[in-house]
Amino acid sequence: MSTKPLRISHVITGLSTGGAETMLHRLLTRMDPVKFQSEVISLTGDGPIGEKLTAAGIPVRLLGMRAWLPNPLLIWKLARWLKESRPDVVHTWLYHADLLGGLANRLGSKAPLAWCIRLDRPDPAYTSRSARWSAALSARVSGRWPRRIVYCSETARGVHEALGYDPRHSLVIPNGFDLEIYRPDPEAYLSVRRELGLPEQARLIGLAARWNPQKDHHTFVRAAKRLSERFPEVNFLLCGKDITWENRTLAGWIDAAESRGRFHLLGSRDDVPRLNAALDVSGICSIGEAFPNVVAEAMACGVPCVVTDVGDAAMIVGDTGRVVPPDNPDALAAAWGEILSMDAPERERLGQAARARVEANFEIGQVVARYEDLYREVSAYVRD
């Protein structure tokens, strides 16, 4: 006797390249298609992640809402789409989708609802006003609308519960990583240096992060200048959206630090696993994060990480890396230098321990299984 698959409608704010969007793609392309059927609805438009989902055969629909302008007609349209889809579960991702998708669900399908919180906090420094309003309004209805509120980090859970999100519905599921894609690669270590015109023995510190105040590239540049006084041979690899020499602010910081010859700005790249595997040290210098994917990705490649003490970053690295305060270039440079000063076997052991930590705690198969259990649980609730 066959069992019908659970139908899951995912509603997300957009489909550009970001942590939430990447995790959505990883999840949907690995869930059991016999037991789960998924569709994705973007409140706004398409993007690289939407294209990947479509290529994987996952239906994607675009609502076409203008940036953070909640058009009532489009909310009704979303409600109609959800009613037509007859999902067993509606799962919304990010503040705008949680609020507007949750409202549309109550007007339409009335399916059991799960929210997904992906930021550590709705901080004015790097969160839009409309996102902060959405978070505040969501807190008020969090005891009635969602059956589960899924956080990607313990830090995010604690902060949002303090803001008024109902703790009875809380569930933490960390991000997951494919260890076949993110893995040590000696050939990448050499080929990236050839690409950059560096000698094989050159030390390389990296940061994979889009241009955003939250990522605090200025601290990275200032720390690089301090480190270069001790290790003049070290080079720095930066990649991510708008991380190019055309970025006048970033280029100006680097020039002010007299470091242009040591910096390699690569922009958006499709070979981030390869770039990670080429690094001697990686990490983040952010002033805010929930669960920074780039840390676990680098660790899975066998790279020791130095992270700022934001979100769950310290928990992710454990004793396999170093943790420093945010906005402290001296501490960041000192931690980089500590790892670079290790002999090769000691640094390699640290990298191996980093990969083992990801394998034990954040392997993608384990995380997908937890989401599948979530959908079974939530689908069992009686519709409102």
C-alpha positions as CSV (number, residue, x, y, z in Angstrom):
1,M,0.0,0.0,0.0
2,S,1.6,3.3,-1.1
3,T,1.6,6.4,1.0
4,K,1.0,9.8,-0.5
5,P,4.0,12.1,-0.2
6,L,3.7,15.1,2.1
7,R,3.3,18.3,0.1
8,I,5.4,21.2,1.4
9,S,5.0,24.8,0.1
10,H,8.1,26.9,0.9
11,V,7.6,30.6,0.9
12,I,10.8,32.7,0.9
13,T,11.5,36.4,0.5
14,G,13.7,36.0,-2.6
15,L,16.0,33.6,-4.4
16,S,19.3,35.4,-4.5
17,T,22.5,33.9,-3.2
18,G,22.4,34.0,0.6
19,G,22.5,31.7,3.6
20,A,18.8,31.0,3.8
21,E,18.5,30.5,0.1
22,T,21.5,28.2,-0.1
23,M,20.2,26.1,2.8
24,L,16.8,25.9,1.1
25,H,18.4,24.6,-2.1
26,R,20.6,22.0,-0.2
27,L,17.5,20.8,1.7
28,L,15.1,20.4,-1.2
29,T,17.6,18.7,-3.5
30,R,18.3,16.1,-0.9
31,M,14.9,15.3,0.6
32,D,13.3,12.0,-0.3
33,P,11.2,12.8,-3.4
34,V,9.0,9.7,-2.8
35,K,8.0,11.0,0.7
36,F,8.1,14.7,0.1
37,Q,6.9,17.0,-2.8
38,S,8.1,20.5,-2.6
39,E,7.3,23.8,-4.3
40,V,9.0,27.2,-3.8
41,I,7.3,30.6,-3.9
42,S,9.4,33.7,-3.9
43,L,7.7,36.9,-2.7
44,T,9.8,38.9,-5.1
45,G,11.7,37.6,-8.1
46,D,14.1,34.9,-9.3
47,G,17.8,34.6,-8.7
48,P,20.7,32.1,-8.9
49,I,19.1,29.8,-6.3
50,G,15.8,29.9,-8.1
51,E,17.5,28.9,-11.3
52,K,19.2,26.0,-9.5
53,L,16.0,24.8,-8.0
54,T,14.2,24.9,-11.4
55,A,17.1,23.0,-12.9
56,A,16.7,20.3,-10.2
57,G,13.0,19.9,-11.2
58,I,11.5,21.7,-8.2
59,P,8.6,24.0,-9.1
60,V,9.3,27.7,-8.5
61,R,6.8,30.5,-8.7
62,L,7.5,34.2,-8.5
63,L,5.0,36.6,-6.8
64,G,6.7,39.7,-8.1
65,M,6.3,41.8,-5.1
66,R,8.3,45.0,-5.2
67,A,11.1,45.2,-2.6
68,W,9.4,45.0,0.8
69,L,6.2,46.6,-0.4
70,P,3.3,44.4,0.8
71,N,0.8,44.8,-2.0
72,P,-2.5,43.5,-0.7
73,L,-3.5,42.2,-4.1
74,L,-0.4,40.1,-4.2
75,I,-1.0,38.8,-0.7
76,W,-4.4,37.6,-1.9
77,K,-2.7,36.1,-5.0
78,L,-0.3,34.2,-2.7
79,A,-3.3,33.0,-0.6
80,R,-5.0,31.7,-3.8
81,W,-1.8,29.9,-4.8
82,L,-1.5,28.2,-1.4
83,K,-5.1,27.2,-1.5
84,E,-4.7,25.7,-4.9
85,S,-1.6,23.8,-3.9
86,R,-3.3,22.2,-0.9
87,P,0.0,21.7,1.0
88,D,0.3,19.6,4.1
89,V,2.8,22.1,5.5
90,V,3.6,25.7,4.6
91,H,7.2,26.6,5.6
92,T,8.2,30.3,5.4
93,W,11.8,31.5,5.3
94,L,13.0,35.0,6.5
95,Y,11.1,37.8,8.3
96,H,9.0,39.1,5.4
97,A,7.9,35.6,4.3
98,D,7.1,34.6,7.8
99,L,4.7,37.5,8.2
100,L,3.2,37.8,4.8
101,G,3.4,34.1,4.0
102,G,1.8,33.4,7.3
103,L,-1.0,35.9,6.6
104,A,-1.6,34.5,3.1
105,N,-1.7,31.0,4.6
106,R,-4.5,31.9,7.0
107,L,-6.4,33.5,4.1
108,G,-5.8,30.5,1.8
109,S,-4.8,26.9,2.6
110,K,-4.9,27.2,6.4
111,A,-2.2,24.4,6.4
112,P,-0.1,23.9,9.5
113,L,2.7,26.5,9.4
114,A,6.4,26.5,10.2
115,W,8.5,29.6,10.3
116,C,12.2,29.8,9.7
117,I,14.4,32.5,11.5
118,R,17.8,33.0,9.8
119,L,19.2,36.1,11.4
120,D,20.7,36.4,14.9
121,R,18.7,39.6,15.5
122,P,16.8,42.3,13.6
123,D,19.7,44.8,14.1
124,P,19.2,48.3,12.5
125,A,22.9,48.2,11.4
126,Y,22.2,45.5,8.8
127,T,18.5,44.8,8.7
128,S,16.0,46.9,6.8
129,R,13.2,48.8,8.5
130,S,10.6,46.7,6.9
131,A,12.3,43.5,8.1
132,R,12.4,44.9,11.6
133,W,8.7,45.7,11.4
134,S,8.0,42.2,10.1
135,A,9.9,40.7,13.0
136,A,8.1,42.8,15.6
137,L,4.7,42.0,14.1
138,S,5.6,38.3,13.8
139,A,6.5,38.2,17.5
140,R,3.0,39.3,18.4
141,V,1.4,36.4,16.4
142,S,4.0,33.8,17.1
143,G,1.9,32.0,19.7
144,R,-1.0,31.6,17.3
145,W,0.2,31.2,13.7
146,P,3.2,28.8,13.5
147,R,3.2,25.3,14.9
148,R,7.0,25.5,14.9
149,I,9.6,28.3,14.8
150,V,12.8,26.9,13.4
151,Y,16.0,28.8,14.2
152,C,19.3,28.1,12.6
153,S,21.2,28.9,15.8
154,E,20.9,28.8,19.5
155,T,21.8,32.5,19.6
156,A,19.0,33.4,17.3
157,R,16.5,31.4,19.4
158,G,17.5,33.2,22.6
159,V,17.4,36.7,21.1
160,H,14.0,36.2,19.4
161,E,12.4,34.7,22.4
162,A,13.6,37.8,24.3
163,L,11.9,39.9,21.7
164,G,8.6,38.1,22.3
165,Y,8.7,35.1,20.0
166,D,6.8,32.2,21.7
167,P,9.3,29.8,23.2
168,R,6.8,26.9,23.1
169,H,7.2,26.5,19.4
170,S,11.0,26.8,19.3
171,L,13.2,24.3,17.5
172,V,16.9,24.7,16.5
173,I,18.2,23.0,13.4
174,P,21.7,24.0,12.3
175,N,22.7,24.4,8.7
176,G,24.1,21.3,6.9
177,F,27.0,20.8,4.6
178,D,27.9,18.2,1.9
179,L,31.3,16.8,2.8
180,E,31.8,15.4,-0.7
181,I,31.7,19.0,-2.1
182,Y,33.5,20.7,0.8
183,R,36.6,18.7,1.3
184,P,40.4,19.0,1.5
185,D,41.9,19.3,-2.0
186,P,45.7,19.5,-2.4
187,E,45.4,20.2,-6.1
188,A,43.2,23.2,-5.3
189,Y,45.8,24.5,-2.9
190,L,48.3,24.6,-5.7
191,S,46.0,25.7,-8.6
192,V,44.6,28.7,-6.8
193,R,48.1,30.0,-6.1
194,R,48.9,29.5,-9.8
195,E,45.8,31.4,-10.7
196,L,46.8,34.3,-8.4
197,G,50.4,34.3,-9.6
198,L,51.7,33.3,-6.1
199,P,54.5,30.9,-5.2
200,E,53.4,27.4,-4.0
201,Q,54.6,28.1,-0.5
202,A,52.7,31.5,-0.1
203,R,50.4,31.8,2.9
204,L,46.8,32.6,2.1
205,I,44.1,33.9,4.4
206,G,40.6,34.1,3.1
207,L,37.2,35.6,3.6
208,A,34.1,34.5,1.6
209,A,31.4,37.2,2.2
210,R,29.3,39.5,0.2
211,W,29.7,43.3,0.6
212,N,27.5,44.1,3.6
213,P,28.1,46.2,6.8
214,Q,27.4,43.1,8.8
215,K,30.5,41.3,7.3
216,D,32.8,44.2,8.5
217,H,35.4,44.0,5.7
218,H,37.1,47.1,7.2
219,T,38.2,45.1,10.2
220,F,39.6,42.4,7.9
221,V,41.7,45.0,6.0
222,R,42.9,46.7,9.2
223,A,43.9,43.3,10.6
224,A,45.7,42.4,7.4
225,K,47.9,45.5,7.7
226,R,48.8,44.6,11.2
227,L,49.6,40.9,10.3
228,S,51.7,42.0,7.4
229,E,54.1,43.7,9.7
230,R,54.9,40.3,11.2
231,F,54.3,38.1,8.1
232,P,55.1,40.2,5.0
233,E,54.7,37.2,2.7
234,V,51.0,36.6,3.6
235,N,48.4,37.2,0.9
236,F,44.6,37.8,1.4
237,L,41.8,36.3,-0.8
238,L,38.4,37.9,-0.7
239,C,35.4,36.7,-2.7
240,G,31.6,37.5,-2.7
241,K,29.1,39.8,-4.4
242,D,30.6,43.2,-5.0
243,I,34.0,42.2,-3.7
244,T,36.0,43.6,-6.6
245,W,38.4,46.5,-7.2
246,E,35.5,48.4,-8.7
247,N,34.2,48.7,-5.1
248,R,35.7,52.1,-4.3
249,T,35.2,51.9,-0.6
250,L,36.9,48.5,-0.2
251,A,39.7,49.4,-2.6
252,G,40.2,52.7,-0.7
253,W,40.6,50.8,2.6
254,I,43.1,48.5,1.1
255,D,45.1,51.3,-0.5
256,A,45.0,53.3,2.7
257,A,46.5,50.2,4.4
258,E,49.2,50.1,1.6
259,S,48.2,46.5,1.0
260,R,47.0,46.3,-2.6
261,G,49.7,44.0,-3.7
262,R,48.7,41.4,-1.1
263,F,45.0,41.4,-1.7
264,H,43.1,39.4,-4.3
265,L,39.5,40.5,-4.9
266,L,37.6,37.8,-6.9
267,G,34.0,38.9,-6.8
268,S,31.2,36.2,-6.9
269,R,32.6,32.8,-7.6
270,D,31.1,29.4,-8.4
271,D,34.1,27.5,-7.1
272,V,34.0,28.5,-3.4
273,P,34.9,24.9,-2.2
274,R,38.0,25.0,-4.4
275,L,38.9,28.5,-3.0
276,N,38.3,27.3,0.6
277,A,40.6,24.3,0.1
278,A,43.4,26.6,-1.0
279,L,43.4,28.6,2.3
280,D,45.7,28.3,5.3
281,V,43.3,30.2,7.5
282,S,39.7,31.3,7.0
283,G,36.8,32.5,9.1
284,I,34.7,35.6,9.6
285,C,35.1,39.1,11.0
286,S,31.4,39.9,11.2
287,I,29.7,42.1,13.7
288,G,26.6,39.9,13.5
289,E,25.6,36.4,12.3
290,A,23.3,33.6,13.3
291,F,24.9,30.5,11.8
292,P,27.8,31.6,9.4
293,N,27.8,29.0,6.7
294,V,31.3,30.0,5.4
295,V,32.9,28.9,8.7
296,A,31.6,25.3,8.5
297,E,32.4,25.2,4.8
298,A,36.0,26.1,5.3
299,M,36.3,23.8,8.2
300,A,34.9,20.9,6.1
301,C,37.8,21.7,3.7
302,G,40.3,21.1,6.5
303,V,41.0,24.8,7.1
304,P,41.4,26.2,10.6
305,C,39.1,29.2,11.2
306,V,39.4,32.4,13.2
307,V,35.9,33.8,14.0
308,T,34.4,36.8,15.7
309,D,32.2,35.9,18.7
310,V,28.9,36.4,17.0
311,G,25.9,34.1,16.7
312,D,26.9,30.5,17.0
313,A,30.3,30.9,15.4
314,A,32.2,30.0,18.6
315,M,30.1,26.8,19.0
316,I,30.8,25.9,15.3
317,V,34.6,26.1,15.6
318,G,34.8,24.7,19.2
319,D,38.5,24.0,20.0
320,T,39.5,23.7,16.3
321,G,40.0,27.4,15.7
322,R,40.2,30.7,17.5
323,V,37.5,33.2,18.7
324,V,38.0,36.9,18.9
325,P,35.8,39.9,19.8
326,P,34.1,41.8,16.9
327,D,35.6,45.0,15.5
328,N,39.0,44.3,17.0
329,P,41.6,44.1,14.2
330,D,44.5,43.6,16.7
331,A,42.9,40.5,18.2
332,L,42.0,39.2,14.7
333,A,45.6,39.7,13.4
334,A,47.0,38.1,16.5
335,A,44.8,35.0,16.1
336,W,45.8,34.7,12.4
337,G,49.4,34.9,13.4
338,E,49.0,32.3,16.1
339,I,47.8,29.7,13.5
340,L,50.3,30.7,10.9
341,S,53.1,30.3,13.5
342,M,52.2,26.7,14.0
343,D,54.4,24.1,12.3
344,A,52.8,22.3,9.4
345,P,51.9,19.0,11.2
346,E,50.2,21.0,14.0
347,R,48.2,23.2,11.6
348,E,47.2,20.1,9.6
349,R,45.9,18.4,12.8
350,L,43.9,21.5,13.6
351,G,42.4,21.4,10.1
352,Q,41.6,17.7,10.4
353,A,39.8,18.3,13.7
354,A,37.8,21.1,12.1
355,R,36.6,18.8,9.4
356,A,35.8,16.0,11.9
357,R,33.7,18.5,13.9
358,V,31.6,19.4,10.9
359,E,31.1,15.7,10.0
360,A,29.9,15.0,13.6
361,N,27.6,17.9,13.9
362,F,26.6,19.5,10.6
363,E,26.7,16.8,7.9
364,I,23.9,17.5,5.4
365,G,22.2,14.1,5.6
366,Q,21.7,14.5,9.4
367,V,20.2,18.0,8.9
368,V,17.9,16.9,6.1
369,A,16.6,14.1,8.3
370,R,15.7,16.6,11.0
371,Y,13.8,18.7,8.6
372,E,11.9,15.7,7.3
373,D,11.0,14.8,10.9
374,L,9.8,18.4,11.4
375,Y,7.5,18.2,8.4
376,R,6.0,14.9,9.6
377,E,5.4,16.4,13.0
378,V,3.9,19.7,11.8
379,S,1.7,18.0,9.2
380,A,0.0,16.0,11.9
381,Y,-1.6,19.1,13.4
382,V,-5.3,19.6,12.6
383,R,-5.8,22.5,10.2
384,D,-6.9,25.8,11.8
